[in-house]
Amino acid sequence: MLRKIQLGLIKKMKFLPAPTFMKAYYEYYTGKKLDLDNPKDFNAKIQWLKVFYHPMILSKLVDKFEVREYVKETVGEKYLNELIGVYEKPSEINFDNLPQKFVLKATHGYHFNLLVKDKDKLNKKKARYLMYKWLSKNQYKRGGLEWAYKHTKPRLIVETYLEEIGKEDINDYKFFCFKGVPKLLHVDIDRGTKHSRAYYDMEWNKLPIKHDSIAFIEGETEQPENFAEMVEVATKLANKFPFVRVDLYNLSNRIVFGEMTFYPADGRLEFMPEEYNRILGDYLKLPPIPEGQKQITEIA
């Protein structure tokens, strides 16, 4: 208990050198020691990437506005959700000009989302206050020093509200890609009601992976008819990065890009059974740091 308290205090000290901070941060959430010289588990390697893997393109790809250009150039504009507007500050948004349904997001972090199903029921004053709160936060310092967010510009975007006939919430398909190759994915259903998750391999065989904080989908989730196309899109977007999670939606066989994530759950959500922390870790091959440098700034 004393150690937990000590680690809890250290993880608030964002000014510490990244390696020192990351060791305390990782141990606090996983109960494991972090060896940055020879990490083995998946989440340990995610912490390593935060500290040492810094190509500037990562900042573009985690930016929910800037990434659109990369998606357009890499797989085509047809996979993008419709962009209604991009704004520097909340006062620029004229709600009267927005459709009845829309999604409002901040571009520089995660969980900065407001799903508006009925504009007439929206408390605009509260929405603007929420947006100001989003823009005041730095995702790099907000969590576990996720480096890709360190240089992202805080902005707001409004996109079309995505929905599928017969479903209260659309499914998320999140592909874990290693050196440009999808190895597995998890499917999230009922995000707005009773969120649950299941993992599948690329042949759509259900895997026994679970998390203690997220309900497991006990039944089977239907494989999308155009799953092969989803894998192709994820593969192209993942490029040569050591690891990236590519999130897609599939609305009646229409594939829509969600986001790219380099640090899932900030590298602190452990897998069960325990062996999968090492199995996924083995998939993630860390690139060598160039001689004479302290970090990696280019994609190999």
N, C-alpha and C positions, 0 to 999 in steps of 0.2 A: 504493500500500500504506500509506503514511504517513497519507493522508487517511482510509482505511478504519479504521485504528487510532484516529485522532482521533475519528471519528464513533462508533466503538464505545464509547469512553469517555464521550462526551456522552450517548449514549442510555441510559446507566445513571443519569444525573442527573435523576431524576424530579421533583426540586424546582425545576427550571428553569421559567421561564414557558412555558406550553404552546406558543406559536408558535415559540419558540427550540428547544424540545425536538423538536417535530414536524418541523422542517426537517432536523435531524440524523438523526432516526429514519427518515424517508422516504428520504433520500439513502443511508443505510447499506444499506437493503434493496433499493432499486430502482436505485441509481446515478444518479438524476435529481435535479435541484435542485427544491425545492418553493417555488412562488410563491403564497403565500396570498392575495395581492391579485388574482390572476388565474389560478387553477388550471384546467388543461385536461383532463388525464387523469382517469380514473375514480378511481384510488387517491389522486391528489392531492386530489380533491374530498372523498373520504372523510376525509382528514386535516383538511380545512377544516371538515367537519361536527363532528369531534371538538372542535375549538377554539371554534367559534362557534354551533353549533346545540344548544341545551340546554333544550328543553321537558321538564318534569319527568315527563311521561307515558312518556318513553323508559326511565326507570329501572324503571317498572312492567312495561313490555313485554319487557325483557330478563331479568326475574326469572321463573324457570321455574315458580314458584308463583303469583305475582301475575298473570301474563299469562293465566292460566286464566279469570279473571273477564272480561277483555276479550274473549277468544274466545267465551265463553258468551254475552255480551251482543251481540256483533257478528255471529256466524254460527251460534251454537247449540251447546249442550252435547254434541250427538251427535258433534262433531268432536274432542272431547277424549279422550285416553287416560285410563283409569281411575286415579284417585289412591287409593293404598292408605294413605298416611300422610304427614304433614309433621312435622318434628322440629327442635328448636332445637339439639340436641347428640347425638352418637353414642350416648351412654349411654341415651337414651330409646328406642332401637330394640330391640325384642324380636324377634330373628330367629326364634324358635320360632313366633311368630304370623304370620309372613310366608308366602306361598305358596312352592311349590318353585322357581318361576321368578319373577324380578322384576328391575326396573331401579332402581338407587340413584343419585341425582343430588344435586349441590349446586346451589342455586338462583341463585347470584350470579356465575357465570362459564361458561366452556366447557371441554370436555375434563375435566370433573369428573363422570365417569360410570363406573358399575360394572355391567356386565351379568352377572346371575347366572342361569345356565342350569340349575344343579343346586345347591340350597342345601346338600345334604349334603357337597358338595366345597368349600364356601366356608370359607376360613380367616377366622373371625370376628375374631380378634385383629388380623390384618393389615388387614382391612376397616375396623375402627374406627380404626386408626392412619392409614389413608388418608383417612378422613373428617375427622379432626382436622387433617390437613395441608390439605385443601380449605378448611376453615373458617378457617384462619389466613391465607389468601391474599386479597389485595384485587385483583380483576381490573383495576381502573383502573390500579394501579401495577404489576401483574404484566406487562402488555403495553405498548401504546403510548398510554397515557392515554385509553382508550376511555371517554368521559365518561358514557355511559349507565349504566355499572357503578359509578360513583363512590359512589352512595348506596344501592345494593342491600344488603339485609340477608342475611347468610350464614345459610342454613338447609339442611336436607336433606329430600328427598322420595323416596318410593318409589312407583313406578308399575307397572302391569301390563307384563309382558314381551311385546313385540310380535313376532309371527312370522307367516310365511306358508307354507302347505303347499308342499313341494317346493323351498324356498329355504333356504340356510344363513344368508344375510343379506338383510334386506329393503332395497328400493331407497329412496333419498332423492330427493325432487323439490324443488329449491330455486329459487324464483321471484324474479327480480330485478325489483322493482317501482319505478317512477319516478312520483312524484306520483300514486300509487294505481293505476298502470297496469302490469301485467306486460308486459315486453318480451322476455324470454328466461328460460330456466331451465337449470340443469344437473342431470343425473341421475347419482347416485353409486351404484355397484353393488359388491357384495362388500367392504363396508367392513371386515369382520373378517378377510378372507383376502388377496385380491389387489385392493385398492382401485383402481378406475378410474372415469373421468368423461367425459361428453360433454355438449355444449351443444346446445340446440334453441331455435328461435324458437317463437312461439305457434301456428304452423301445423304444428308438429312437423317442420320441416325441420332436418336436422343442420347445425350450424355448425362451421367449422374451428377454433374456439377450443381452445387447449390450455394447459397449464401445464408447465413443465419438471420440476416435482417430483411430478406426478400422472400416472399412466398414462392414455392416451387409449383410449376404447372404440372399437375398430376396426370392429366390426360395428354393426348397428342395434339399438336398444333399442325394444321394443314400446311404442307409445303406449297409456296406460291407456284403457279404454273410456269412463270417466267423466272424461276430461281436461277437458272444458268445465266441469264442476262444480268441479274443482280450480282452474281459472283464476278462476272466480267467487268461491271462498273466498279465494284469495290477493288478489284485487282488493278485496274488502270489508275484509280485515284491513289491507291496505296503506294504506287511507284517503288522507290528503292529505300523507303524509310525503314529503319530497324523494326519499328512497330508503329502502327497507327490503327485505331478503330474507326471504321467507316460506317456511319449510320445511314440507313435508307428506310424509306417507307414504300409500301406497295399497295396502291389503291385500285383494286379491280384491274390488276396487271399494268398499272401505270406506276413506274418507278420514280420516286422523288427523293432527291438528296436531302439528308438531314444536317449532318455536321461531321467533322473529323476531330477525333480526340486522341491526344498523345499520352494522356495520363488518366486512364479510366478510374473513376472514384478517387482521384488523387493518389493512386497507388497504395490504398489502405483498406480495400475491401478484399478480404481473404476468401479463397475458394475451399469448398468442402466436397469430397474428402480432401484431406491435407495433401495427398500426393499430387493433386492437380496444380498446386502452387509451383511445384518443381517441373511438372510436365510442360506447363505454359512457359515457365522460365527457360526450359531447354529450347523452346521454339525461338526465343528472343536472343539472337546473336548480337552482342554488343560490338560496335565498331571500335577499332583501335584509335587511341588519341595520337595524332601526328607527333612525331618526335620534335621536341622543343616547344610544344604547345601545351596549354593547360586544359583546353577544351576542344571540341569538334565544331567547326564553323561551316563546313561544306558537306554536302551529301556525297558519299562515295559512289 
